[in-house]
């Protein structure tokens, strides 16, 4: 079994919020990746990273905005990250803020890598998903632009990086990147990175407050200590089912075997998390049904086969139970989520 790459549910909520600001309905966006709001779980829980990557790509597509991540960073305020934003702003200087931010990021994003180093006379902050995972271009753009705008806002200095690097391939149009980063741009890099003058690490922050910083840091440490450190059984089952459901009907026994558990043990653990195997399977199939029915080239019987149903009649009965309507009627009404106009 391949290792499951996860991130916090809050990462998915961030995309939903960014999309909502340009008029994209939450349910429509979630449907494009085969998810429902209920399947996300609590903000501090873990979710399969592929969903977050796909949400960024789908949001950009629905917004018809090739620079969606860059523009989303501009629309979000400094308070988007809540307590973390206030804690960083209260640090003594840029270096202290980065040191704390890196520590928190490593605990919040299990499959992320981030580090700060002095390299060739420059300070270099770099990050990436754990290889071979590659983040969405729009997610990379969002965090790179957020880092830069926050750094300028917190210090009150309109500084420019020495160079900026991105893991994804060079886009056709780089005008927005040039406008925002005002720096030498490099694409297809091993890391997403910002190089800047080391002196910026010593710049005092405009709202530095040592006493407040200490109080907020203690609150954040308590919050981080309570975070789940491993994916729930529900998430692990959903991950196995997402690969096993294609063209077949996975059973509890098969999934339990993949996870190295006895079927009764798996049932018991799912019950402790407030769900059942059938509930997870139905939720996954329902989400994938929304996704596949949005692809007009797929016939209903092909959708049924992909979801592991015996035939289209069995799929139709299940779909009516989930939605109160037939697959064909649903497709006619919802075959293409309403997109927002270009920004």
Secondary structure, DSSP 8 states (H G I E B T S, - for coil): -----EEEHHHHHHHHHHHHTTT--HHHHHHHTT--HHHH--TTSEEEHHHHHHHHHHHHHHHT-TTHHHHHHHHS-GGGGTHHHHHHHTSSBHHHHHHHHHHHHHHH-TTEEEEEEEETTEEEEEEEESTT----HHHHHHHHHHHHHHHHHHHT-----SEEE-SS---S--HHHHHHH-SEEE-S-SSEEEEEEGGGGG-B-TT--HHHHHHHHHHHHHHHHTS-SS--HHHHHHHHHHHH-TTS---HHHHHHHHT--HHHHHHHHHHTT--HHHHHHHHHHHHHHHHHT-TTS-HHHHHHHTT-SSHHHHHHHHHHHHSS-HHHHHHHHSS-------
